[in-house]
Amino acid sequence: MRTLTAVPPWHAQYEALYREHSARVVRLCQLLLDDPQEAREVAQEVFVKLLRQYQEPDRSTRWGAWLTRVAVNACRDRQRSGWWQRWRRRHQVIEDMELVASEPTPERAAIGREGRERIWGAFRELPRRQREVFVLRHLEEWSTQDVADALGLTTGSVKRHLWRAVERLRKVLGG
């Protein structure tokens, strides 16, 4: 005889949070790790942490910022691990994320691919902190204050890292 367990009252809210933020968290992890499979695994770890945190009695928090902070820290942890660094040296996975849905001509596709490769290559050369700040500020479109809160920095530090990242990208990309 099978017994049915009751669904916890917070389950629907957790599911809604997952649906709202999962694609963004995976994309953020992919930008920081350069590997789609690693990004999905880290994102899964982030949502397991969310599940644990969401079961706590005091759940009054800004979940979007919390998820971002946990995802960034999880990506850092993954990058620091010895096995990951050894694996990355042997397996340089370069998979561009499609940001445009239009169908270009073959000539434009070739030029566009070369341009994307130059941009992503320059992005990958940024120091970790500059990448994090750049992604949150420009790709996630967060305010400077929200980026500072999520990463535990001052707004001045966020602006400084962002300025350095943009300057490096301009220098590498020739603009």
MOJOWO-V101837 format. One record per residue. PHI is phi as a letter, one per 40 degrees, with the letter a starting at -180 (none if undefined). PSI is psi in whole degrees, -180 to 180 (none if undefined). D_CENTER is the distance of its C-alpha to the mean C-alpha in Angstrom with 2 decimals. Layout:
phi	psi	d_center
PHI	PSI	D_CENTER
PHI	PSI	D_CENTER
This chain:
phi	psi	d_center
none	130	44.85
c	133	41.21
b	137	40.08
c	132	37.44
c	144	35.07
c	142	34.24
c	130	30.72
c	150	29.52
c	-26	29.60
c	-6	25.93
d	-46	24.83
c	-38	24.73
c	-41	22.65
c	-45	20.08
d	-41	20.08
c	-41	19.64
c	-43	16.57
c	-49	15.10
c	-38	16.07
c	-38	14.78
b	-11	11.19
c	-46	10.58
c	-40	9.72
c	-43	7.17
c	-42	5.51
c	-44	6.19
c	-43	5.16
d	-47	1.47
c	-39	3.34
c	-40	5.72
c	-36	5.31
c	-24	5.51
b	-17	8.01
g	22	9.84
a	116	11.10
c	-41	10.88
c	-45	13.03
c	-40	11.34
c	-44	8.00
c	-39	10.43
c	-44	12.27
c	-41	9.77
c	-39	8.76
c	-42	12.54
c	-39	13.16
c	-43	11.15
c	-24	13.37
c	-42	16.36
c	-38	15.92
c	-43	15.78
d	-45	18.93
c	-45	20.64
c	-37	19.85
c	-21	20.93
c	-11	24.21
c	151	25.13
c	-39	27.87
c	100	26.21
b	21	23.22
c	96	23.31
a	165	19.90
c	101	17.30
c	-34	15.04
c	-48	12.22
c	-39	12.06
c	-47	12.81
c	-40	10.04
c	-47	7.44
c	-45	9.72
c	-40	10.15
c	-45	6.67
c	-45	6.58
c	-38	10.16
c	-38	9.94
c	-41	8.04
c	-46	10.78
d	-42	13.34
c	-42	12.72
c	-29	13.09
c	-23	16.17
c	139	17.87
c	-42	20.83
c	-35	20.73
c	-42	17.25
c	-41	18.45
c	-43	21.67
c	-42	20.13
c	-34	17.87
c	-34	21.09
c	-26	22.84
b	89	20.28
c	95	18.58
c	121	16.72
b	109	16.06
b	112	14.96
c	143	14.39
c	127	12.45
c	122	15.22
b	-14	14.84
b	138	18.58
b	-2	20.77
c	160	24.16
c	105	26.43
c	167	27.38
c	164	30.57
d	-40	30.63
c	-47	31.12
c	-35	28.22
c	-44	26.05
c	-47	27.04
c	-43	26.57
c	-40	23.24
c	-44	22.00
c	-42	23.32
c	-45	21.72
c	-41	18.23
c	-40	18.83
c	-43	19.96
c	-49	17.03
c	-36	14.38
c	-45	16.81
c	-40	17.09
c	-43	13.38
c	-23	13.24
c	-11	16.24
c	146	14.80
c	155	14.91
d	-50	11.90
c	-40	12.44
c	-38	12.98
c	-46	9.79
d	-49	7.89
c	-44	10.60
c	-46	10.74
c	-49	7.33
c	-40	8.03
c	-48	11.65
c	-38	12.13
c	-39	9.60
c	-13	8.90
f	42	12.53
c	156	12.74
c	161	16.01
d	-41	16.61
c	-42	17.88
c	-39	14.92
c	-44	12.64
c	-45	15.53
c	-43	15.88
c	-36	12.35
c	-2	12.53
g	37	16.27
b	169	17.48
c	161	20.25
c	-35	19.89
c	-40	21.97
c	-41	19.65
c	-46	16.65
c	-39	19.06
c	-46	20.26
c	-40	16.95
c	-44	16.11
c	-45	19.67
c	-39	19.57
c	-46	16.46
c	-42	18.19
c	-43	21.45
c	-44	20.24
c	-43	18.81
c	-43	22.11
c	-47	24.14
c	-40	22.65
c	-6	22.68
g	44	26.09
a	none	25.80
